[in-house]
Amino acid sequence: MARNVPRNDLRLFVTLGTIKPYRFDAAVDAVLATGLAGDTTTWQLGCTDRDDLPGTSFATIPSRDFETLIKESDVVVTHSGVGSIMKILECGKYPIVLPRRKARGEHVDDHQSQIANLVCNRGIANAIEVGSLTAEMLHDAAKLKIVGE
């Protein structure tokens, strides 16, 4: 059963991956644009070094802490990395998946869109382009969970 989450008190976990040297500022900006990032937001930024973020920021997070942050969050926003998505699903969360794009210099190619389309088509994540992220999508994802088979 989903719990009701106050509009301004979502615990967000945003994980961008750690592949060097690729930044993912578009994802950070998209989350900020929703107006929901705040003191209860945790950011795993990898190479995306930012000092304008509310909440707590890390470049990398040890795997045990990564799992804890997923479980303690209301919603997880992630790049379209297979390892990150699998861990989020294992923890029972329905992630918002944002694929990195070669055209923005975020990765070597656009394989992350293929991964994003796969998980979206399977109904186990909401995969969208960064410019389409809304506060409503984050609230909707917070109400959902993945149940293991």
C-alpha positions in Angstrom: 0.0 0.0 0.0 1.4 3.4 -1.0 1.6 6.1 1.7 0.5 9.6 1.1 3.6 11.8 0.7 3.3 15.5 1.3 3.9 17.6 -1.8 7.0 19.4 -0.5 8.5 16.5 1.5 9.4 13.9 -1.1 12.7 12.1 -0.2 14.4 12.1 -3.6 17.5 10.1 -4.5 19.1 11.2 -7.7 21.8 9.0 -9.1 23.7 10.0 -12.2 26.2 7.2 -12.4 30.0 7.5 -12.3 31.3 7.1 -15.8 34.2 9.4 -16.5 34.5 12.0 -17.9 30.8 12.4 -18.7 28.7 15.0 -16.8 24.9 14.8 -16.7 23.9 18.4 -15.9 20.7 18.1 -17.9 19.3 15.6 -15.4 20.3 17.8 -12.4 18.6 20.8 -14.1 15.5 18.7 -14.8 15.1 17.6 -11.2 15.7 21.2 -10.0 13.1 22.5 -12.4 10.4 20.3 -10.8 10.7 22.4 -7.7 10.7 19.3 -5.5 14.5 19.0 -4.7 15.1 20.1 -1.1 16.7 19.3 2.2 15.6 15.6 1.9 17.2 15.2 -1.6 20.4 13.1 -2.0 22.5 13.4 -5.1 25.0 10.9 -6.4 26.7 13.1 -9.1 29.7 11.2 -10.4 31.6 13.7 -12.6 28.8 16.3 -12.5 30.4 18.6 -10.0 27.7 21.1 -8.8 27.6 23.4 -5.8 24.1 24.8 -6.3 22.1 21.8 -5.0 19.8 21.5 -2.1 20.2 18.5 0.1 23.3 16.3 0.3 25.6 15.6 -2.6 28.2 12.9 -3.2 30.4 12.0 -6.2 30.2 8.3 -5.4 28.4 6.2 -2.8 29.5 2.8 -1.4 27.1 0.1 -2.5 25.7 -0.6 1.0 24.9 3.1 1.4 23.5 3.2 -2.2 21.0 0.5 -1.3 20.0 2.2 1.9 19.4 5.5 0.1 17.2 3.7 -2.4 15.1 2.0 0.3 14.8 5.2 2.3 13.7 7.4 -0.6 10.2 8.0 -1.8 11.4 8.1 -5.4 14.6 7.4 -7.3 15.7 9.4 -10.4 18.4 7.5 -12.3 20.5 7.6 -15.4 19.8 4.6 -17.6 22.6 2.5 -16.4 21.8 -1.2 -16.1 23.5 -1.7 -12.7 21.7 1.2 -11.1 18.3 0.3 -12.6 18.7 -3.4 -11.4 19.6 -2.3 -7.9 16.6 0.1 -7.7 14.2 -2.6 -8.9 15.7 -5.1 -6.5 14.9 -2.7 -3.7 11.3 -2.5 -4.9 11.3 1.0 -6.2 9.7 2.2 -9.5 12.4 4.5 -10.9 12.3 7.5 -13.1 14.9 6.7 -15.8 16.6 9.5 -17.7 18.9 8.4 -20.6 22.1 10.1 -21.2 22.6 11.5 -24.7 25.6 11.5 -27.0 24.5 14.8 -28.6 24.8 16.5 -25.2 28.2 15.0 -24.5 26.8 12.8 -21.7 28.0 9.4 -23.1 29.8 7.7 -25.9 26.6 6.7 -27.7 22.8 6.5 -27.1 22.6 3.0 -25.8 21.0 4.3 -22.6 17.8 5.1 -24.6 17.6 1.4 -25.6 17.8 0.4 -21.9 15.3 3.1 -20.9 12.8 2.0 -23.6 13.2 -1.7 -22.5 12.3 -1.0 -18.8 9.5 1.4 -19.8 8.0 -1.1 -22.2 8.1 -3.8 -19.4 6.2 -1.5 -17.1 8.9 -1.5 -14.4 10.0 2.2 -14.8 9.0 5.5 -16.2 11.6 6.3 -18.9 11.6 9.9 -20.2 13.8 12.5 -21.7 15.2 15.1 -19.3 13.1 17.9 -20.7 9.9 16.0 -20.0 10.4 15.4 -16.2 7.6 16.9 -14.1 6.7 17.1 -10.4 3.6 15.0 -11.1 5.8 12.2 -12.5 7.9 12.1 -9.3 4.8 12.0 -7.1 3.3 9.2 -9.3 6.5 7.2 -9.0 6.5 7.6 -5.2 3.2 5.8 -5.1 4.4 2.7 -7.0 6.6 -0.2 -6.0 7.9 -3.2 -7.8 7.0 -6.5 -6.3 9.5 -9.4 -7.0 8.2 -12.5 -8.7 
